[in-house]
Amino acid sequence: MKKLIWFGVLVLALASLASAQQFRTFPQIKKSGKILIGTEGAFPPFNFFDDQNHLKGFDIDIGNAIAKQLNLQPEWKAHAWDTMLIALNQGRFDFVIASHTITAERAKAVDFSKPYYCTGNVIVTKPGGPLTPEALKGKVIGAQLGTTFEEFAKQFGPKQLKTYQTNPDAVQDLMMGRIDAWITDQFTAIEAIKTRNLNLKVSGLLNKEEIGMAVAKGNSLLLAAINKALDDIQANGVYAKISDKWFGQDIRCK
Protein backbone atom coordinates (compact mmCIF):
# COMPACT_ATOMS: atom_id res chain seq x y z
CA MET A 1 0.00 0.00 0.00
CA LYS A 2 2.71 2.39 0.95
CA LYS A 3 5.21 0.87 -1.34
CA LEU A 4 8.27 2.79 -2.49
CA ILE A 5 9.21 2.94 -6.15
CA TRP A 6 12.80 2.23 -7.12
CA PHE A 7 13.16 5.96 -7.63
CA GLY A 8 16.53 6.03 -9.35
CA VAL A 9 15.28 3.60 -11.99
CA LEU A 10 12.12 5.62 -12.42
CA VAL A 11 13.97 8.89 -12.92
CA LEU A 12 16.19 7.33 -15.58
CA ALA A 13 13.16 5.92 -17.35
CA LEU A 14 11.37 9.27 -17.25
CA ALA A 15 14.42 11.04 -18.62
CA SER A 16 14.37 8.75 -21.65
CA LEU A 17 10.72 9.71 -22.24
CA ALA A 18 11.11 13.44 -21.77
CA SER A 19 11.20 14.24 -25.47
CA ALA A 20 7.75 12.79 -26.27
CA GLN A 21 4.35 12.78 -24.58
CA GLN A 22 3.32 9.20 -23.86
CA PHE A 23 -0.04 9.62 -22.16
CA ARG A 24 -3.58 9.98 -23.51
CA THR A 25 -5.22 13.29 -22.66
CA PHE A 26 -8.66 13.37 -21.08
CA PRO A 27 -10.36 14.46 -24.35
CA GLN A 28 -8.68 11.52 -26.12
CA ILE A 29 -9.85 9.16 -23.38
CA LYS A 30 -13.41 10.51 -23.58
CA LYS A 31 -13.42 10.07 -27.35
CA SER A 32 -12.36 6.43 -26.99
CA GLY A 33 -15.06 5.72 -24.39
CA LYS A 34 -12.64 3.59 -22.36
CA ILE A 35 -10.23 4.34 -19.52
CA LEU A 36 -7.23 2.10 -18.81
CA ILE A 37 -6.60 1.55 -15.11
CA GLY A 38 -3.47 -0.01 -13.62
CA THR A 39 -3.23 -1.88 -10.33
CA GLU A 40 -1.11 -4.60 -8.74
CA GLY A 41 -3.63 -7.32 -7.95
CA ALA A 42 -1.69 -8.67 -4.97
CA PHE A 43 -2.65 -6.50 -2.02
CA PRO A 44 -5.85 -7.66 -0.29
CA PRO A 45 -8.25 -6.23 0.66
CA PHE A 46 -7.37 -3.35 -1.67
CA ASN A 47 -6.58 -5.12 -4.93
CA PHE A 48 -6.34 -8.88 -5.50
CA PHE A 49 -7.48 -11.74 -7.72
CA ASP A 50 -10.25 -13.98 -6.42
CA ASP A 51 -10.59 -17.73 -7.02
CA GLN A 52 -12.10 -17.03 -10.46
CA ASN A 53 -9.13 -14.81 -11.38
CA HIS A 54 -11.24 -11.64 -11.20
CA LEU A 55 -9.82 -8.43 -9.78
CA LYS A 56 -11.50 -7.50 -6.51
CA GLY A 57 -10.98 -5.08 -3.65
CA PHE A 58 -11.52 -1.57 -2.38
CA ASP A 59 -9.20 -0.04 -5.00
CA ILE A 60 -11.04 -1.88 -7.77
CA ASP A 61 -14.48 -0.72 -6.60
CA ILE A 62 -13.28 2.88 -6.24
CA GLY A 63 -11.65 2.76 -9.69
CA ASN A 64 -14.86 1.42 -11.24
CA ALA A 65 -16.88 4.13 -9.49
CA ILE A 66 -14.50 6.81 -10.79
CA ALA A 67 -14.88 5.42 -14.34
CA LYS A 68 -18.68 5.35 -14.04
CA GLN A 69 -18.72 8.92 -12.81
CA LEU A 70 -16.71 9.89 -15.89
CA ASN A 71 -19.09 7.92 -18.15
CA LEU A 72 -16.24 5.69 -19.28
CA GLN A 73 -15.79 1.92 -19.52
CA PRO A 74 -12.96 0.74 -17.25
CA GLU A 75 -10.35 -1.63 -18.59
CA TRP A 76 -8.11 -3.05 -15.86
CA LYS A 77 -4.47 -4.02 -16.29
CA ALA A 78 -2.53 -5.79 -13.53
CA HIS A 79 1.15 -4.90 -13.44
CA ALA A 80 4.23 -5.64 -11.33
CA TRP A 81 4.60 -3.17 -8.49
CA ASP A 82 8.20 -2.08 -9.01
CA THR A 83 7.64 -0.78 -12.57
CA MET A 84 4.01 0.29 -12.32
CA LEU A 85 4.64 4.04 -12.25
CA ILE A 86 7.18 3.75 -15.05
CA ALA A 87 4.53 1.97 -17.12
CA LEU A 88 2.07 4.74 -16.25
CA ASN A 89 4.40 7.36 -17.69
CA GLN A 90 4.88 5.19 -20.77
CA GLY A 91 1.15 5.40 -21.45
CA ARG A 92 0.28 1.80 -20.62
CA PHE A 93 -2.47 3.02 -18.25
CA ASP A 94 -4.41 6.24 -18.02
CA PHE A 95 -4.26 6.19 -14.24
CA VAL A 96 -3.15 3.92 -11.45
CA ILE A 97 -5.06 3.05 -8.30
CA ALA A 98 -2.95 0.68 -6.23
CA SER A 99 -2.73 2.16 -2.74
CA HIS A 100 0.30 4.37 -3.33
CA THR A 101 1.29 6.57 -0.45
CA ILE A 102 1.70 10.15 -1.63
CA THR A 103 5.36 11.05 -1.10
CA ALA A 104 7.50 13.97 -2.23
CA GLU A 105 9.80 11.64 -4.16
CA ARG A 106 6.98 9.94 -6.03
CA ALA A 107 5.41 13.32 -6.80
CA LYS A 108 8.54 14.18 -8.79
CA ALA A 109 7.71 11.32 -11.16
CA VAL A 110 3.88 11.27 -11.33
CA ASP A 111 0.97 13.52 -10.44
CA PHE A 112 -1.22 12.39 -7.56
CA SER A 113 -4.92 12.85 -7.04
CA LYS A 114 -6.36 14.07 -3.80
CA PRO A 115 -6.00 11.35 -1.16
CA TYR A 116 -8.75 8.76 -1.57
CA TYR A 117 -8.10 7.26 1.85
CA CYS A 118 -5.82 7.59 4.85
CA THR A 119 -4.15 4.88 6.88
CA GLY A 120 -1.00 4.21 8.88
CA ASN A 121 1.62 1.66 9.84
CA VAL A 122 1.24 -0.77 12.74
CA ILE A 123 3.30 -3.38 14.56
CA VAL A 124 1.99 -6.94 14.41
CA THR A 125 3.33 -9.55 16.81
CA LYS A 126 2.42 -12.70 18.69
CA PRO A 127 0.98 -12.31 22.20
CA GLY A 128 3.72 -11.05 24.52
CA GLY A 129 5.80 -9.70 21.64
CA PRO A 130 7.01 -6.11 21.09
CA LEU A 131 4.12 -3.71 20.47
CA THR A 132 5.83 -0.32 20.84
CA PRO A 133 8.62 1.36 18.87
CA GLU A 134 10.85 1.22 21.95
CA ALA A 135 10.33 -2.52 22.29
CA LEU A 136 11.42 -3.12 18.69
CA LYS A 137 15.04 -2.10 19.31
CA GLY A 138 17.30 -5.10 18.90
CA LYS A 139 14.51 -7.30 17.54
CA VAL A 140 14.14 -9.06 14.19
CA ILE A 141 11.55 -7.13 12.18
CA GLY A 142 9.85 -8.16 8.95
CA ALA A 143 8.46 -5.90 6.22
CA GLN A 144 7.50 -6.16 2.57
CA LEU A 145 10.35 -5.38 0.20
CA GLY A 146 10.33 -2.00 -1.53
CA THR A 147 7.66 -0.48 0.69
CA THR A 148 7.43 2.45 3.04
CA PHE A 149 6.98 -0.20 5.76
CA GLU A 150 10.55 -1.33 5.11
CA GLU A 151 11.88 2.23 5.31
CA PHE A 152 9.78 2.97 8.38
CA ALA A 153 11.08 -0.11 10.23
CA LYS A 154 14.73 0.97 9.90
CA GLN A 155 14.28 3.78 12.41
CA PHE A 156 13.56 1.35 15.26
CA GLY A 157 17.10 -0.05 15.46
CA PRO A 158 16.31 -3.69 14.66
CA LYS A 159 18.85 -6.43 15.14
CA GLN A 160 17.83 -7.55 11.65
CA LEU A 161 15.34 -6.31 9.08
CA LYS A 162 14.01 -9.15 6.96
CA THR A 163 12.20 -8.27 3.75
CA TYR A 164 9.60 -10.25 1.84
CA GLN A 165 8.15 -10.22 -1.65
CA THR A 166 4.66 -10.83 -0.27
CA ASN A 167 2.95 -10.22 3.06
CA PRO A 168 1.84 -13.87 3.55
CA ASP A 169 5.52 -14.85 3.71
CA ALA A 170 6.09 -12.31 6.48
CA VAL A 171 3.05 -13.58 8.39
CA GLN A 172 4.33 -17.15 8.08
CA ASP A 173 7.73 -16.20 9.51
CA LEU A 174 6.05 -14.30 12.34
CA MET A 175 3.94 -17.33 13.26
CA MET A 176 7.01 -19.58 13.10
CA GLY A 177 9.03 -17.25 15.36
CA ARG A 178 11.56 -16.32 12.67
CA ILE A 179 10.78 -12.64 13.18
CA ASP A 180 9.66 -10.84 16.33
CA ALA A 181 7.36 -8.35 14.66
CA TRP A 182 5.90 -7.39 11.30
CA ILE A 183 5.50 -3.77 10.17
CA THR A 184 2.61 -3.25 7.77
CA ASP A 185 -0.51 -1.21 7.04
CA GLN A 186 -3.32 -1.33 9.58
CA PHE A 187 -5.92 -2.66 7.15
CA THR A 188 -3.56 -5.26 5.73
CA ALA A 189 -2.91 -6.49 9.25
CA ILE A 190 -6.61 -6.70 10.05
CA GLU A 191 -7.31 -8.58 6.81
CA ALA A 192 -4.48 -11.08 7.36
CA ILE A 193 -5.60 -11.86 10.91
CA LYS A 194 -9.28 -12.14 9.97
CA THR A 195 -8.90 -14.36 6.90
CA ARG A 196 -6.51 -16.78 8.63
CA ASN A 197 -8.01 -16.56 12.14
CA LEU A 198 -4.60 -15.82 13.64
CA ASN A 199 -3.84 -15.10 17.27
CA LEU A 200 -1.81 -11.94 16.72
CA LYS A 201 -1.71 -8.54 18.40
CA VAL A 202 -1.73 -5.20 16.57
CA SER A 203 -0.37 -1.91 17.91
CA GLY A 204 -2.01 1.46 17.57
CA LEU A 205 -1.19 3.60 14.54
CA LEU A 206 2.45 4.66 14.41
CA ASN A 207 1.96 7.32 11.74
CA LYS A 208 -0.52 8.65 9.19
CA GLU A 209 -0.25 8.20 5.43
CA GLU A 210 -2.33 9.70 2.63
CA ILE A 211 -3.03 7.40 -0.32
CA GLY A 212 -3.56 8.69 -3.85
CA MET A 213 -4.31 7.67 -7.40
CA ALA A 214 -1.62 8.58 -9.95
CA VAL A 215 -1.62 9.93 -13.49
CA ALA A 216 1.33 10.52 -15.81
CA LYS A 217 3.32 13.65 -15.06
CA GLY A 218 1.65 16.61 -16.72
CA ASN A 219 -1.69 14.94 -17.51
CA SER A 220 -3.52 17.81 -15.83
CA LEU A 221 -6.95 17.53 -17.46
CA LEU A 222 -7.27 13.87 -16.51
CA LEU A 223 -6.10 14.62 -12.98
CA ALA A 224 -8.74 17.34 -12.60
CA ALA A 225 -11.44 14.98 -13.90
CA ILE A 226 -10.41 12.21 -11.47
CA ASN A 227 -10.37 14.64 -8.53
CA LYS A 228 -13.85 15.87 -9.48
CA ALA A 229 -15.13 12.30 -9.80
CA LEU A 230 -13.67 11.44 -6.40
CA ASP A 231 -15.39 14.45 -4.85
CA ASP A 232 -18.66 13.38 -6.49
CA ILE A 233 -18.62 9.78 -5.24
CA GLN A 234 -17.74 10.97 -1.75
CA ALA A 235 -20.66 13.44 -1.84
CA ASN A 236 -23.28 11.08 -3.31
CA GLY A 237 -22.71 8.20 -0.88
CA VAL A 238 -21.06 5.77 -3.30
CA TYR A 239 -17.67 6.03 -1.59
CA ALA A 240 -19.16 5.39 1.86
CA LYS A 241 -20.93 2.24 0.62
CA ILE A 242 -17.73 0.86 -0.91
CA SER A 243 -15.72 1.64 2.20
CA ASP A 244 -18.29 0.04 4.49
CA LYS A 245 -18.36 -3.06 2.26
CA TRP A 246 -14.63 -3.67 2.69
CA PHE A 247 -13.86 -2.21 6.11
CA GLY A 248 -17.08 -1.61 8.01
CA GLN A 249 -16.13 2.07 8.29
CA ASP A 250 -15.42 5.17 6.23
CA ILE A 251 -11.67 5.32 5.62
CA ARG A 252 -11.52 8.64 3.77
CA CYS A 253 -9.11 11.20 5.22
CA LYS A 254 -10.72 13.17 8.02
C-alpha positions in Angstrom: 0.0 0.0 0.0 2.7 2.4 1.0 5.2 0.9 -1.3 8.3 2.8 -2.5 9.2 2.9 -6.1 12.8 2.2 -7.1 13.2 6.0 -7.6 16.5 6.0 -9.3 15.3 3.6 -12.0 12.1 5.6 -12.4 14.0 8.9 -12.9 16.2 7.3 -15.6 13.2 5.9 -17.3 11.4 9.3 -17.2 14.4 11.0 -18.6 14.4 8.8 -21.7 10.7 9.7 -22.2 11.1 13.4 -21.8 11.2 14.2 -25.5 7.8 12.8 -26.3 4.4 12.8 -24.6 3.3 9.2 -23.9 0.0 9.6 -22.2 -3.6 10.0 -23.5 -5.2 13.3 -22.7 -8.7 13.4 -21.1 -10.4 14.5 -24.4 -8.7 11.5 -26.1 -9.8 9.2 -23.4 -13.4 10.5 -23.6 -13.4 10.1 -27.3 -12.4 6.4 -27.0 -15.1 5.7 -24.4 -12.6 3.6 -22.4 -10.2 4.3 -19.5 -7.2 2.1 -18.8 -6.6 1.5 -15.1 -3.5 0.0 -13.6 -3.2 -1.9 -10.3 -1.1 -4.6 -8.7 -3.6 -7.3 -7.9 -1.7 -8.7 -5.0 -2.6 -6.5 -2.0 -5.9 -7.7 -0.3 -8.3 -6.2 0.7 -7.4 -3.4 -1.7 -6.6 -5.1 -4.9 -6.3 -8.9 -5.5 -7.5 -11.7 -7.7 -10.2 -14.0 -6.4 -10.6 -17.7 -7.0 -12.1 -17.0 -10.5 -9.1 -14.8 -11.4 -11.2 -11.6 -11.2 -9.8 -8.4 -9.8 -11.5 -7.5 -6.5 -11.0 -5.1 -3.6 -11.5 -1.6 -2.4 -9.2 0.0 -5.0 -11.0 -1.9 -7.8 -14.5 -0.7 -6.6 -13.3 2.9 -6.2 -11.7 2.8 -9.7 -14.9 1.4 -11.2 -16.9 4.1 -9.5 -14.5 6.8 -10.8 -14.9 5.4 -14.3 -18.7 5.3 -14.0 -18.7 8.9 -12.8 -16.7 9.9 -15.9 -19.1 7.9 -18.2 -16.2 5.7 -19.3 -15.8 1.9 -19.5 -13.0 0.7 -17.2 -10.3 -1.6 -18.6 -8.1 -3.0 -15.9 -4.5 -4.0 -16.3 -2.5 -5.8 -13.5 1.1 -4.9 -13.4 4.2 -5.6 -11.3 4.6 -3.2 -8.5 8.2 -2.1 -9.0 7.6 -0.8 -12.6 4.0 0.3 -12.3 4.6 4.0 -12.3 7.2 3.7 -15.0 4.5 2.0 -17.1 2.1 4.7 -16.3 4.4 7.4 -17.7 4.9 5.2 -20.8 1.1 5.4 -21.4 0.3 1.8 -20.6 -2.5 3.0 -18.3 -4.4 6.2 -18.0 -4.3 6.2 -14.2 -3.1 3.9 -11.5 -5.1 3.0 -8.3 -2.9 0.7 -6.2 -2.7 2.2 -2.7 0.3 4.4 -3.3 1.3 6.6 -0.5 1.7 10.2 -1.6 5.4 11.1 -1.1 7.5 14.0 -2.2 9.8 11.6 -4.2 7.0 9.9 -6.0 5.4 13.3 -6.8 8.5 14.2 -8.8 7.7 11.3 -11.2 3.9 11.3 -11.3 1.0 13.5 -10.4 -1.2 12.4 -7.6 -4.9 12.8 -7.0 -6.4 14.1 -3.8 -6.0 11.3 -1.2 -8.7 8.8 -1.6 -8.1 7.3 1.8 -5.8 7.6 4.9 -4.2 4.9 6.9 -1.0 4.2 8.9 1.6 1.7 9.8 1.2 -0.8 12.7 3.3 -3.4 14.6 2.0 -6.9 14.4 3.3 -9.5 16.8 2.4 -12.7 18.7 1.0 -12.3 22.2 3.7 -11.0 24.5 5.8 -9.7 21.6 7.0 -6.1 21.1 4.1 -3.7 20.5 5.8 -0.3 20.8 8.6 1.4 18.9 10.8 1.2 22.0 10.3 -2.5 22.3 11.4 -3.1 18.7 15.0 -2.1 19.3 17.3 -5.1 18.9 14.5 -7.3 17.5 14.1 -9.1 14.2 11.5 -7.1 12.2 9.8 -8.2 9.0 8.5 -5.9 6.2 7.5 -6.2 2.6 10.4 -5.4 0.2 10.3 -2.0 -1.5 7.7 -0.5 0.7 7.4 2.4 3.0 7.0 -0.2 5.8 10.5 -1.3 5.1 11.9 2.2 5.3 9.8 3.0 8.4 11.1 -0.1 10.2 14.7 1.0 9.9 14.3 3.8 12.4 13.6 1.4 15.3 17.1 0.0 15.5 16.3 -3.7 14.7 18.8 -6.4 15.1 17.8 -7.6 11.6 15.3 -6.3 9.1 14.0 -9.2 7.0 12.2 -8.3 3.8 9.6 -10.2 1.8 8.2 -10.2 -1.7 4.7 -10.8 -0.3 2.9 -10.2 3.1 1.8 -13.9 3.6 5.5 -14.8 3.7 6.1 -12.3 6.5 3.1 -13.6 8.4 4.3 -17.2 8.1 7.7 -16.2 9.5 6.0 -14.3 12.3 3.9 -17.3 13.3 7.0 -19.6 13.1 9.0 -17.2 15.4 11.6 -16.3 12.7 10.8 -12.6 13.2 9.7 -10.8 16.3 7.4 -8.3 14.7 5.9 -7.4 11.3 5.5 -3.8 10.2 2.6 -3.2 7.8 -0.5 -1.2 7.0 -3.3 -1.3 9.6 -5.9 -2.7 7.2 -3.6 -5.3 5.7 -2.9 -6.5 9.3 -6.6 -6.7 10.0 -7.3 -8.6 6.8 -4.5 -11.1 7.4 -5.6 -11.9 10.9 -9.3 -12.1 10.0 -8.9 -14.4 6.9 -6.5 -16.8 8.6 -8.0 -16.6 12.1 -4.6 -15.8 13.6 -3.8 -15.1 17.3 -1.8 -11.9 16.7 -1.7 -8.5 18.4 -1.7 -5.2 16.6 -0.4 -1.9 17.9 -2.0 1.5 17.6 -1.2 3.6 14.5 2.5 4.7 14.4 2.0 7.3 11.7 -0.5 8.7 9.2 -0.2 8.2 5.4 -2.3 9.7 2.6 -3.0 7.4 -0.3 -3.6 8.7 -3.9 -4.3 7.7 -7.4 -1.6 8.6 -9.9 -1.6 9.9 -13.5 1.3 10.5 -15.8 3.3 13.6 -15.1 1.6 16.6 -16.7 -1.7 14.9 -17.5 -3.5 17.8 -15.8 -7.0 17.5 -17.5 -7.3 13.9 -16.5 -6.1 14.6 -13.0 -8.7 17.3 -12.6 -11.4 15.0 -13.9 -10.4 12.2 -11.5 -10.4 14.6 -8.5 -13.8 15.9 -9.5 -15.1 12.3 -9.8 -13.7 11.4 -6.4 -15.4 14.5 -4.8 -18.7 13.4 -6.5 -18.6 9.8 -5.2 -17.7 11.0 -1.7 -20.7 13.4 -1.8 -23.3 11.1 -3.3 -22.7 8.2 -0.9 -21.1 5.8 -3.3 -17.7 6.0 -1.6 -19.2 5.4 1.9 -20.9 2.2 0.6 -17.7 0.9 -0.9 -15.7 1.6 2.2 -18.3 0.0 4.5 -18.4 -3.1 2.3 -14.6 -3.7 2.7 -13.9 -2.2 6.1 -17.1 -1.6 8.0 -16.1 2.1 8.3 -15.4 5.2 6.2 -11.7 5.3 5.6 -11.5 8.6 3.8 -9.1 11.2 5.2 -10.7 13.2 8.0 
